[in-house]
Each structure stands twice: as C-alpha cells, then as structure tokens.
Amino acid sequence: MKKRKRWQQRRTEDILDVTNIESQSLHLNNEIFELSDIISNIVRDFSIQINCDDSKRLKINYEDEAAREELKKTSFIVNADKARISQVIIHLLENAIKFTREGSITISLKREENSSSSSSDKHGQTNKVVSVKDSGSGIDSDIMPTLFDKFASKSYQGTGLGLFISKKIIEAHGGKIWTENNRDQKGATFYFSLP
C-alpha cells in the first residue's frame, strides 16, 4: 500500500512538472554543490532498495573520474538546482532498473571539454557528464526517435513522462541529454551534461 501511494504521489508530481514545463514556468533554485555527492547518495539509496527486492539480481556501481585520477573533488562542483538534478538521476536510474532484471547498472561522472567555449577562455571550461549504463534489453529502434517525447514508452509501468521531464530540466540548465544502445554488449546508456 505504501509503495502504491508513493507511486501515485510521484505521478502527480510528474504531471505538475509537465504542466509547469509547458507553461514555461519551471523555476530553478540554483545553488553551488558537489555533483558527485548527490550521485553517491542516490546510488546508496537505490542499492539498499535493490538488495531488499528478491526479484532483482542487479548491482549498481558508481565510478567518478576524480576517484580514479585522485583529482580534487571540487572538480565536479556545479551551480544548479540540486533537487531537479537529483530528480533527473532518479528518473534515469528507475528507467535502467525497469529494463534490467539482472546484471549491472554503472553510473559514471567525468569531465569533458566544452566545445562551445572560446579558445580565449583562460579557465578552459568543462562540462560535467553523467552516464547511466545498464545491461538490460536496450532501446527499441521504433521508440528511439521519440524517446524524450511525452508519453513515449514501451513499458507496462510508468507514464512515459520521466525522460521528457529530465530532458527539459537538463536543457533549462544549459545542458544536454542523449542516449544510445551499447555497441559492445546488451543494454543502453543515457548521458547528460551540465556546464
């Protein structure tokens, strides 16, 4: 009963978000925060949920470039709406879990040169790129062109609003979101970038 009530609340929030997006009244409450911290917290929460679900044989991994290269954590500080960016990560993880019965989901965080920054920019501006890679069924070629549209879904669960909302949130931050099927194995990878 609790799970159903939480699902109904999330759907209501999604519909309100779509209304705000379409009326161009989606407001962002930007603040400076460490992107890797919110990803770590979300991954931890989802890992706990998955461990409680006996029907899933799934592992969620988190990799960030700073940990591998022993770089300063401050390299992933962003000025964005923390709640909205968390919402995007949650939508992408829920989507990956929905289509992955067993195997793994890997979230990665890295820096990428911003191709739109001018060569005279002394700071060498980089984007922060988050990827969510799963080993699930991949994305049906029929739905790929409309995947980020409203109500685009081949799932028996959900409303088909999560990816639409995620795209609008990322675009409102001046970023971009995209996806592709994995070439070397099963599944798909969703990406989003933030300046």
Backbone as a chain_set.jsonl record, in Angstrom:
{"seq": "MKKRKRWQQRRTEDILDVTNIESQSLHLNNEIFELSDIISNIVRDFSIQINCDDSKRLKINYEDEAAREELKKTSFIVNADKARISQVIIHLLENAIKFTREGSITISLKREENSSSSSSDKHGQTNKVVSVKDSGSGIDSDIMPTLFDKFASKSYQGTGLGLFISKKIIEAHGGKIWTENNRDQKGATFYFSLP", "coords": {"N": [[0.834, -1.209, 0.0], [1.959, 1.225, 0.806], [3.936, 1.543, -1.124], [2.383, 1.857, -3.43], [1.069, 4.261, -2.839], [3.267, 6.002, -2.798], [4.026, 5.79, -5.474], [1.765, 6.908, -6.737], [1.959, 9.529, -5.764], [4.382, 10.331, -6.954], [3.66, 10.243, -9.682], [1.696, 12.221, -9.749], [3.291, 14.431, -9.142], [4.931, 14.374, -11.419], [3.067, 15.008, -13.442], [2.374, 17.602, -12.657], [4.879, 18.788, -13.035], [5.118, 18.584, -15.847], [3.031, 20.273, -16.606], [4.049, 22.724, -15.629], [6.353, 22.912, -17.215], [5.287, 23.071, -19.805], [3.898, 25.448, -19.623], [5.92, 27.137, -19.423], [6.893, 27.772, -16.902], [8.702, 26.545, -15.253], [10.7, 26.697, -12.565], [14.019, 27.224, -11.458], [15.998, 26.59, -8.632], [18.862, 27.465, -8.129], [21.993, 26.454, -6.747], [25.291, 26.164, -5.387], [26.923, 23.121, -5.508], [28.359, 19.854, -4.835], [28.446, 17.612, -7.33], [29.139, 14.884, -7.393], [28.59, 14.061, -4.795], [25.748, 14.021, -4.531], [25.146, 12.058, -6.398], [26.433, 9.802, -5.283], [24.902, 9.498, -2.918], [22.332, 8.955, -3.963], [22.822, 6.576, -5.391], [23.547, 4.903, -3.256], [21.077, 4.802, -1.837], [19.4, 3.589, -3.782], [20.733, 1.146, -4.077], [20.282, -0.053, -1.605], [17.475, -0.384, -1.762], [17.332, -2.195, -3.909], [18.654, -4.414, -2.892], [16.752, -5.269, -1.126], [14.808, -6.243, -2.753], [13.908, -9.228, -3.843], [13.413, -10.181, -6.404], [15.131, -9.022, -8.148], [18.308, -9.385, -9.552], [20.712, -7.619, -9.38], [23.243, -5.161, -9.662], [24.374, -1.993, -8.642], [26.737, 0.283, -9.656], [29.074, 2.905, -8.986], [31.161, 5.158, -10.564], [33.63, 7.622, -10.536], [35.537, 10.036, -12.249], [37.325, 11.578, -10.772], [37.941, 10.037, -8.53], [39.311, 7.921, -9.721], [41.52, 9.218, -10.835], [42.564, 10.513, -8.721], [41.995, 13.212, -8.324], [41.104, 16.547, -7.257], [38.108, 16.835, -5.412], [36.547, 19.041, -5.852], [36.363, 19.432, -8.53], [33.971, 18.676, -9.593], [32.015, 20.448, -8.922], [28.988, 22.162, -9.29], [26.715, 24.732, -10.403], [23.58, 24.624, -9.895], [20.126, 23.45, -9.81], [19.714, 21.551, -7.166], [17.722, 19.7, -6.303], [16.287, 19.272, -8.674], [18.271, 18.203, -10.392], [18.843, 15.906, -8.977], [16.369, 14.673, -9.317], [16.454, 14.089, -12.075], [18.575, 12.207, -12.165], [17.454, 10.187, -10.605], [15.191, 9.517, -12.197], [16.55, 8.46, -14.458], [17.912, 6.294, -13.318], [15.747, 4.759, -12.334], [14.556, 4.132, -14.759], [16.581, 2.572, -15.958], [16.654, 0.408, -14.158], [14.099, -0.614, -14.5], [14.257, -1.85, -16.996], [16.207, -3.737, -16.68], [16.642, -6.763, -15.528], [18.575, -8.413, -14.395], [22.124, -8.262, -13.779], [24.099, -5.42, -14.308], [24.2, -1.919, -13.428], [25.838, 0.965, -14.221], [26.907, 4.005, -13.041], [28.553, 6.819, -14.146], [30.805, 9.569, -13.782], [32.302, 12.252, -15.334], [34.654, 14.666, -16.693], [34.393, 16.827, -19.523], [35.653, 18.521, -22.298], [34.268, 21.653, -23.118], [32.954, 22.226, -26.12], [31.862, 24.538, -27.094], [33.049, 26.608, -25.818], [35.098, 29.499, -25.998], [38.358, 29.838, -27.546], [39.843, 31.672, -26.259], [39.17, 31.561, -23.669], [40.343, 31.522, -20.496], [39.941, 29.788, -18.434], [39.384, 27.299, -19.449], [36.814, 25.955, -19.787], [34.849, 23.226, -18.7], [32.455, 20.604, -19.218], [30.374, 18.752, -17.008], [29.788, 15.394, -17.18], [27.359, 12.983, -16.831], [26.762, 9.551, -16.878], [24.539, 6.81, -17.313], [24.674, 3.56, -17.458], [23.314, 0.518, -18.514], [22.761, -3.08, -18.381], [20.597, -4.105, -19.638], [17.687, -4.642, -21.678], [18.022, -2.863, -23.746], [17.215, -0.176, -26.099], [14.324, -0.054, -27.989], [14.334, 0.206, -31.487], [12.15, 1.388, -32.732], [11.148, 3.236, -30.921], [13.224, 4.906, -30.343], [13.621, 7.458, -31.821], [11.676, 9.104, -30.635], [12.035, 9.05, -27.947], [12.443, 10.947, -25.871], [10.116, 12.35, -25.873], [6.838, 13.324, -24.689], [4.968, 10.809, -23.035], [6.224, 8.717, -24.32], [6.85, 5.421, -24.374], [7.638, 1.981, -23.951], [7.039, 0.383, -21.996], [5.322, -1.532, -19.498], [4.984, -0.291, -17.169], [4.805, 2.895, -15.509], [4.476, 6.318, -16.797], [5.572, 7.408, -19.026], [6.655, 9.917, -18.839], [8.951, 10.602, -17.465], [11.489, 10.743, -18.884], [10.97, 12.824, -20.643], [10.544, 14.978, -18.853], [13.065, 14.975, -17.634], [14.717, 15.716, -19.784], [13.83, 18.349, -20.282], [14.503, 19.583, -17.849], [17.328, 19.351, -17.826], [17.945, 20.796, -20.159], [17.019, 23.31, -19.348], [19.01, 23.993, -17.631], [21.028, 24.597, -19.334], [22.31, 22.444, -20.382], [22.686, 19.19, -22.0], [20.982, 16.165, -23.024], [21.135, 12.748, -23.885], [21.012, 9.517, -25.567], [22.062, 6.106, -26.226], [22.165, 2.819, -27.651], [24.14, 0.227, -26.25], [27.099, -0.714, -27.85], [28.949, -2.786, -27.583], [27.807, -4.63, -25.926], [24.797, -5.879, -24.274], [21.995, -3.684, -23.544], [21.639, -0.145, -22.683], [22.863, 3.258, -22.712], [22.393, 6.229, -20.992], [23.05, 9.677, -21.131], [23.879, 12.808, -19.603], [24.804, 16.252, -19.69], [26.245, 18.953, -17.882], [27.008, 22.415, -17.655]], "CA": [[0.0, 0.0, 0.0], [2.859, 2.365, 0.902], [4.593, 1.67, -2.42], [1.387, 2.379, -4.362], [0.843, 5.659, -2.506], [4.45, 6.724, -3.246], [3.949, 5.814, -6.943], [0.739, 7.884, -7.091], [2.496, 10.855, -5.476], [5.37, 10.643, -7.989], [2.945, 10.509, -10.937], [1.074, 13.536, -9.604], [4.383, 15.409, -9.273], [5.33, 14.387, -12.836], [2.049, 15.736, -14.215], [2.557, 19.022, -12.316], [6.096, 19.239, -13.719], [4.805, 18.751, -17.27], [2.228, 21.495, -16.694], [4.971, 23.86, -15.464], [7.237, 22.956, -18.391], [4.527, 23.532, -20.968], [3.519, 26.852, -19.427], [7.215, 27.821, -19.292], [7.032, 28.284, -15.54], [9.578, 25.673, -14.47], [11.673, 27.56, -11.906], [15.186, 26.554, -10.901], [16.585, 27.165, -7.415], [20.267, 27.088, -8.262], [22.939, 26.578, -5.651], [26.557, 25.513, -5.702], [27.044, 21.858, -4.779], [29.235, 18.817, -5.381], [27.616, 16.665, -8.072], [29.462, 13.502, -7.021], [27.949, 13.74, -3.512], [24.347, 13.613, -4.69], [25.127, 10.771, -7.105], [26.778, 8.775, -4.288], [23.755, 9.298, -2.023], [21.247, 8.307, -4.709], [23.25, 5.195, -5.659], [23.44, 4.176, -1.986], [19.655, 4.56, -1.556], [18.888, 2.609, -4.734], [21.356, -0.15, -3.781], [19.549, -0.601, -0.462], [16.174, -0.836, -2.266], [17.507, -3.371, -4.77], [19.003, -5.54, -2.027], [15.515, -5.71, -0.477], [13.923, -6.795, -3.787], [14.428, -10.554, -4.19], [13.212, -10.487, -7.823], [16.201, -8.374, -8.921], [19.711, -9.772, -9.342], [21.232, -6.429, -10.014], [24.22, -4.398, -8.88], [24.567, -0.62, -9.111], [28.098, 0.75, -9.408], [29.319, 4.325, -9.245], [32.558, 5.476, -10.861], [33.854, 9.002, -10.947], [36.872, 10.289, -12.788], [38.172, 12.135, -9.725], [38.427, 8.946, -7.695], [40.308, 7.154, -10.48], [42.708, 10.021, -11.109], [42.941, 11.167, -7.479], [41.886, 14.659, -8.51], [40.327, 17.214, -6.214], [36.667, 16.65, -5.502], [35.919, 20.281, -6.283], [36.265, 19.461, -9.98], [32.598, 18.376, -10.004], [31.089, 21.431, -8.347], [28.11, 22.779, -10.282], [25.735, 25.71, -9.937], [22.359, 24.07, -10.485], [19.052, 23.133, -8.881], [20.074, 20.23, -6.63], [16.546, 18.823, -6.297], [15.946, 18.923, -10.065], [19.309, 17.31, -10.915], [18.573, 14.623, -8.305], [15.193, 14.114, -9.985], [16.901, 13.521, -13.352], [19.353, 10.991, -11.881], [16.491, 9.175, -10.14], [14.44, 9.055, -13.37], [17.41, 7.63, -15.295], [18.142, 5.033, -12.606], [14.492, 3.986, -12.354], [14.401, 3.638, -16.123], [17.551, 1.489, -16.14], [16.221, -0.728, -13.339], [12.88, -1.144, -15.107], [14.581, -2.673, -18.16], [17.344, -4.614, -16.368], [16.253, -7.719, -14.49], [19.796, -8.848, -13.722], [23.322, -7.698, -14.373], [24.626, -4.252, -13.602], [23.988, -0.548, -13.872], [27.013, 1.732, -13.816], [26.82, 5.455, -13.18], [29.887, 7.407, -14.232], [30.888, 11.025, -13.799], [33.595, 12.68, -15.88], [34.707, 15.995, -17.287], [34.545, 16.843, -20.977], [35.866, 19.881, -22.792], [33.091, 22.305, -23.689], [33.317, 22.613, -27.482], [31.341, 25.868, -27.414], [33.801, 27.668, -25.144], [36.046, 30.142, -26.907], [39.752, 29.492, -27.318], [40.435, 32.692, -25.398], [38.724, 31.323, -22.294], [41.501, 31.118, -19.709], [39.578, 28.748, -17.477], [39.198, 26.016, -20.123], [35.553, 25.465, -19.238], [34.495, 21.841, -18.992], [31.145, 20.129, -18.811], [30.331, 17.554, -16.187], [28.953, 14.439, -17.91], [26.894, 11.835, -16.055], [26.215, 8.484, -17.721], [23.885, 5.69, -16.639], [24.801, 2.441, -18.409], [22.717, -0.711, -17.988], [22.959, -4.306, -19.164], [19.235, -4.579, -19.864], [17.184, -5.033, -23.001], [18.309, -1.853, -24.766], [16.091, 0.665, -26.527], [13.714, -0.483, -29.242], [14.601, 1.18, -32.562], [10.901, 2.095, -33.049], [10.881, 4.322, -29.976], [14.425, 5.745, -30.178], [13.487, 8.864, -32.261], [10.724, 9.872, -29.817], [12.256, 8.613, -26.573], [12.343, 12.056, -24.917], [8.809, 12.994, -26.022], [5.833, 12.963, -23.684], [4.257, 9.539, -23.121], [6.963, 7.721, -25.102], [7.187, 4.299, -23.503], [7.302, 0.62, -24.367], [6.99, -0.329, -20.727], [3.998, -1.727, -18.897], [4.963, 0.542, -15.967], [5.137, 4.306, -15.704], [3.61, 7.169, -17.622], [6.292, 7.922, -20.191], [6.934, 11.333, -18.626], [10.241, 10.786, -16.794], [12.551, 11.185, -19.788], [10.563, 14.142, -21.141], [10.832, 15.921, -17.777], [14.518, 15.021, -17.477], [15.279, 16.497, -20.89], [13.508, 19.757, -20.076], [15.288, 20.062, -16.704], [18.724, 19.496, -18.243], [18.007, 21.921, -21.102], [16.836, 24.55, -18.586], [20.309, 24.259, -17.016], [22.018, 24.848, -20.377], [22.987, 21.184, -20.691], [22.014, 18.347, -22.994], [20.754, 14.781, -22.624], [21.053, 11.878, -25.056], [21.129, 8.092, -25.26], [22.427, 5.191, -27.302], [22.301, 1.42, -27.267], [25.539, -0.164, -26.093], [27.567, -1.445, -29.039], [29.735, -3.963, -27.238], [27.049, -5.542, -25.07], [23.381, -5.551, -24.171], [21.629, -2.535, -22.744], [21.715, 1.212, -23.217], [23.489, 4.256, -21.847], [21.857, 7.588, -21.021], [24.037, 10.681, -20.748], [23.526, 14.217, -19.585], [25.933, 17.115, -19.379], [25.968, 20.241, -17.245], [28.184, 23.299, -17.759]], "C": [[0.871, 1.263, 0.0], [3.525, 2.638, -0.444], [3.644, 2.278, -3.453], [1.137, 3.87, -4.126], [2.022, 6.516, -2.989], [4.443, 6.853, -4.769], [2.931, 6.87, -7.389], [1.231, 9.313, -6.854], [3.5, 11.269, -6.549], [4.696, 10.975, -9.314], [2.276, 11.874, -10.889], [2.124, 14.632, -9.766], [4.854, 15.511, -10.721], [4.349, 15.2, -13.681], [2.136, 17.237, -13.927], [3.805, 19.59, -12.992], [5.846, 19.479, -15.201], [3.994, 20.026, -17.481], [3.121, 22.73, -16.584], [5.896, 24.008, -16.674], [6.492, 23.548, -19.578], [4.072, 24.986, -20.84], [4.756, 27.734, -19.225], [7.377, 28.471, -17.919], [7.807, 27.322, -14.642], [10.686, 26.55, -13.879], [12.799, 26.722, -11.328], [15.673, 27.313, -9.68], [18.052, 26.754, -7.374], [21.062, 27.343, -6.993], [24.218, 25.875, -6.071], [26.66, 24.249, -4.855], [27.957, 20.899, -5.536], [28.364, 17.733, -6.012], [27.881, 15.218, -7.649], [28.803, 13.099, -5.704], [26.501, 13.297, -3.699], [24.246, 12.29, -5.448], [25.416, 9.637, -6.129], [25.59, 8.458, -3.388], [22.609, 8.573, -2.72], [21.589, 6.851, -4.987], [23.129, 4.351, -4.392], [21.977, 3.828, -1.687], [19.066, 3.504, -2.485], [19.466, 1.22, -4.467], [20.654, -0.829, -2.616], [18.199, -1.148, -0.921], [16.305, -2.124, -3.066], [17.851, -4.593, -3.938], [17.784, -6.095, -1.309], [14.55, -6.371, -1.459], [14.506, -8.11, -4.287], [14.302, -10.878, -5.67], [14.315, -9.904, -8.704], [17.562, -8.949, -8.54], [20.537, -8.724, -10.063], [22.207, -5.732, -9.08], [24.351, -3.012, -9.501], [25.96, -0.17, -8.685], [28.176, 2.241, -9.696], [30.815, 4.541, -9.44], [32.643, 6.963, -11.144], [35.323, 9.201, -11.278], [37.823, 10.789, -11.708], [38.749, 11.033, -8.848], [39.514, 8.158, -8.417], [41.603, 7.922, -10.643], [43.231, 10.744, -9.871], [42.993, 12.693, -7.639], [41.068, 15.251, -7.369], [38.839, 17.045, -6.479], [35.961, 17.89, -6.047], [35.752, 20.347, -7.797], [34.85, 19.165, -10.47], [31.576, 19.293, -9.328], [30.302, 22.082, -9.485], [27.238, 23.829, -9.604], [24.425, 25.343, -10.616], [21.313, 23.871, -9.398], [19.267, 21.693, -8.401], [18.906, 19.241, -6.677], [16.195, 18.366, -7.714], [16.986, 17.981, -10.676], [19.168, 15.933, -10.262], [17.4, 13.909, -8.975], [15.58, 13.455, -11.311], [17.648, 12.21, -13.116], [18.425, 9.866, -11.437], [15.673, 8.633, -11.31], [15.287, 8.108, -14.218], [17.706, 6.28, -14.632], [16.893, 4.153, -12.597], [14.266, 3.37, -13.728], [15.327, 2.446, -16.374], [17.12, 0.237, -15.379], [15.008, -1.409, -13.968], [13.191, -2.126, -16.239], [15.769, -3.608, -17.937], [16.954, -5.533, -15.219], [17.46, -8.211, -13.705], [21.0, -8.283, -14.458], [23.775, -6.489, -13.588], [24.187, -2.947, -14.253], [25.182, 0.235, -13.334], [26.772, 3.214, -14.084], [28.246, 5.996, -13.16], [29.774, 8.921, -14.28], [32.269, 11.401, -14.308], [33.493, 14.106, -16.383], [34.926, 15.859, -18.784], [34.72, 18.291, -21.407], [34.589, 20.42, -23.425], [33.471, 22.847, -25.062], [32.837, 24.007, -27.844], [32.119, 26.982, -26.723], [34.87, 28.222, -26.079], [37.476, 29.785, -26.543], [40.442, 30.502, -26.407], [40.028, 32.526, -23.932], [39.889, 30.767, -21.478], [41.195, 29.949, -18.786], [39.393, 27.384, -18.131], [37.949, 25.319, -19.629], [35.268, 24.03, -19.671], [33.061, 21.578, -18.568], [31.327, 18.936, -17.893], [29.345, 16.609, -16.872], [28.648, 13.249, -17.009], [26.368, 10.808, -17.047], [25.63, 7.388, -16.836], [23.815, 4.556, -17.651], [24.22, 1.181, -17.78], [23.01, -1.891, -18.907], [21.607, -4.938, -19.486], [18.926, -4.872, -21.311], [17.505, -4.028, -24.097], [17.049, -1.113, -25.175], [15.612, 0.205, -27.887], [13.917, 0.598, -30.302], [13.346, 1.966, -32.954], [10.692, 3.32, -32.168], [12.053, 5.291, -29.862], [14.228, 7.198, -30.643], [12.578, 9.726, -31.377], [10.913, 9.621, -28.318], [12.068, 9.718, -25.536], [11.063, 12.866, -25.088], [7.885, 12.562, -24.885], [5.191, 11.628, -24.043], [4.945, 8.508, -24.011], [7.383, 6.612, -24.15], [6.811, 2.989, -24.173], [7.192, -0.261, -23.132], [5.553, -0.476, -20.261], [3.858, -0.871, -17.627], [5.213, 1.995, -16.356], [4.211, 5.023, -16.668], [4.279, 7.64, -18.898], [6.592, 9.401, -20.073], [8.339, 11.591, -18.083], [11.341, 11.313, -17.699], [12.244, 12.555, -20.392], [10.917, 15.218, -20.108], [12.34, 16.088, -17.605], [15.162, 15.882, -18.554], [15.046, 17.991, -20.664], [14.294, 20.36, -18.912], [16.742, 20.309, -17.119], [18.867, 20.669, -19.215], [17.839, 23.266, -20.387], [18.128, 24.955, -17.875], [21.385, 24.565, -18.059], [22.808, 23.607, -20.756], [22.282, 20.434, -21.798], [21.913, 16.928, -22.46], [20.585, 13.956, -23.887], [21.229, 10.427, -24.623], [21.587, 7.312, -26.479], [22.412, 3.767, -26.76], [23.787, 1.098, -27.19], [25.964, -1.017, -27.28], [28.214, -2.773, -28.681], [28.986, -4.989, -26.396], [25.582, -5.124, -25.05], [23.176, -4.265, -23.394], [21.806, -1.214, -23.459], [22.425, 2.103, -22.218], [22.817, 5.599, -22.082], [22.942, 8.521, -20.503], [23.338, 12.019, -20.532], [24.74, 15.024, -19.177], [25.431, 18.413, -18.768], [27.208, 21.121, -17.39], [28.832, 23.522, -16.382]], "O": [[0.579, 2.235, -0.696], [3.667, 3.788, -0.861], [4.051, 3.116, -4.257], [1.009, 4.645, -5.073], [1.824, 7.609, -3.519], [4.811, 7.899, -5.304], [3.199, 7.638, -8.312], [0.95, 10.206, -7.653], [3.486, 12.411, -7.007], [5.123, 11.902, -10.003], [2.287, 12.606, -11.878], [1.886, 15.635, -10.438], [5.144, 16.606, -11.202], [4.76, 15.988, -14.533], [1.989, 18.053, -14.836], [3.799, 20.727, -13.464], [6.313, 20.475, -15.753], [4.242, 20.774, -18.427], [2.97, 23.676, -17.357], [6.182, 25.127, -17.101], [7.009, 24.424, -20.271], [3.885, 25.672, -21.845], [4.648, 28.916, -18.9], [7.921, 29.568, -17.793], [7.6, 27.284, -13.429], [11.515, 27.084, -14.616], [12.567, 25.646, -10.776], [15.751, 28.542, -9.696], [18.429, 25.815, -6.673], [20.831, 28.313, -6.271], [24.218, 25.08, -7.011], [26.505, 24.297, -3.635], [28.28, 21.105, -6.706], [27.636, 17.026, -5.316], [26.95, 14.418, -7.558], [28.489, 11.925, -5.507], [26.07, 12.312, -3.099], [23.356, 11.486, -5.17], [24.723, 8.619, -6.141], [25.301, 7.291, -3.123], [21.987, 7.682, -2.14], [20.735, 5.978, -4.834], [22.662, 3.214, -4.445], [21.67, 2.692, -1.325], [18.323, 2.628, -2.043], [18.762, 0.221, -4.616], [20.451, -2.043, -2.634], [17.811, -2.246, -0.524], [15.492, -3.036, -2.923], [17.393, -5.696, -4.239], [17.773, -7.264, -0.921], [13.575, -6.994, -1.039], [15.47, -8.121, -5.053], [15.006, -11.761, -6.161], [14.42, -10.257, -9.879], [17.924, -8.996, -7.364], [20.993, -8.917, -11.19], [22.021, -5.717, -7.864], [24.428, -2.869, -10.721], [26.316, -0.234, -7.509], [27.445, 2.77, -10.534], [31.628, 4.16, -8.597], [31.834, 7.508, -11.895], [36.214, 8.612, -10.666], [39.008, 10.457, -11.729], [39.917, 11.09, -8.466], [40.514, 7.77, -7.813], [42.68, 7.33, -10.594], [44.206, 11.492, -9.943], [43.908, 13.359, -7.154], [40.422, 14.527, -6.612], [38.381, 17.107, -7.62], [34.888, 17.783, -6.639], [35.063, 21.236, -8.298], [34.553, 19.381, -11.645], [30.407, 18.934, -9.188], [30.867, 22.494, -10.498], [27.051, 23.81, -8.388], [24.188, 25.707, -11.767], [21.577, 24.094, -8.217], [19.029, 20.741, -9.144], [19.085, 18.082, -7.049], [15.847, 17.204, -7.926], [16.623, 17.055, -11.402], [19.352, 14.91, -10.922], [17.433, 12.695, -9.174], [15.083, 12.375, -11.632], [17.385, 11.215, -13.791], [18.597, 8.719, -11.849], [15.476, 7.423, -11.413], [14.799, 7.064, -14.651], [17.746, 5.25, -15.304], [16.975, 2.946, -12.825], [13.835, 2.222, -13.84], [14.907, 1.434, -16.936], [17.214, -0.872, -15.905], [14.906, -2.636, -13.965], [12.48, -3.114, -16.422], [16.28, -4.204, -18.885], [16.94, -5.113, -14.062], [17.38, -8.404, -12.492], [20.903, -7.877, -15.616], [23.831, -6.517, -12.359], [23.856, -2.885, -15.437], [25.495, 0.175, -12.145], [26.472, 3.618, -15.208], [29.037, 5.672, -12.274], [28.783, 9.476, -14.755], [33.282, 10.934, -13.788], [32.408, 14.677, -16.486], [35.555, 14.911, -19.255], [34.012, 19.178, -20.932], [33.915, 19.717, -24.178], [34.223, 23.816, -25.161], [33.341, 24.606, -28.793], [31.891, 28.161, -26.994], [35.469, 27.48, -26.858], [37.779, 29.471, -25.392], [41.503, 30.218, -25.85], [40.491, 33.266, -23.064], [40.365, 29.663, -21.743], [42.096, 29.204, -18.402], [39.255, 26.39, -17.418], [38.023, 24.207, -19.106], [35.421, 23.669, -20.838], [32.525, 22.24, -17.679], [32.311, 18.202, -17.991], [28.197, 16.979, -17.118], [29.553, 12.594, -16.493], [25.612, 11.151, -17.957], [26.151, 7.083, -15.764], [23.006, 4.583, -18.579], [24.578, 0.813, -16.661], [23.445, -1.726, -20.047], [21.493, -6.159, -19.593], [19.793, -5.297, -22.075], [17.28, -4.315, -25.273], [15.959, -1.381, -24.669], [16.398, 0.088, -28.827], [13.694, 1.779, -30.034], [13.454, 3.086, -33.454], [10.128, 4.321, -32.61], [11.888, 6.392, -29.336], [14.634, 8.108, -29.921], [12.703, 10.951, -31.375], [10.037, 9.949, -27.517], [11.585, 9.453, -24.435], [10.934, 13.949, -24.517], [8.129, 11.561, -24.212], [4.906, 11.356, -25.209], [4.321, 7.527, -24.415], [8.174, 6.833, -23.234], [5.801, 2.897, -24.871], [7.245, -1.488, -23.216], [4.687, 0.339, -20.581], [2.764, -0.737, -17.078], [5.771, 2.275, -17.416], [3.306, 4.437, -17.263], [3.621, 8.214, -19.766], [6.768, 10.081, -21.084], [8.859, 12.697, -18.231], [12.058, 12.239, -17.32], [13.152, 13.353, -20.624], [11.514, 16.241, -20.446], [12.834, 17.204, -17.45], [16.051, 16.683, -18.267], [15.958, 18.799, -20.834], [14.705, 21.519, -18.977], [17.316, 21.351, -16.8], [19.811, 21.451, -19.103], [18.455, 24.255, -20.784], [18.318, 26.127, -17.553], [22.544, 24.773, -17.698], [23.862, 23.709, -21.383], [21.39, 20.969, -22.456], [22.656, 16.534, -21.562], [19.965, 14.407, -24.85], [21.552, 10.143, -23.47], [21.512, 7.791, -27.611], [22.619, 3.539, -25.568], [24.591, 1.624, -27.96], [25.253, -1.944, -27.666], [28.048, -3.765, -29.391], [29.481, -6.096, -26.18], [25.177, -4.163, -25.706], [24.066, -3.81, -22.676], [22.081, -1.157, -24.657], [22.573, 1.762, -21.045], [22.687, 6.053, -23.219], [23.66, 8.195, -19.558], [22.342, 12.327, -21.185], [25.594, 14.556, -18.423], [24.348, 18.902, -19.091], [28.333, 20.635, -17.265], [29.829, 24.236, -16.277]]}, "num_chains": 1, "name": "protein.A"}
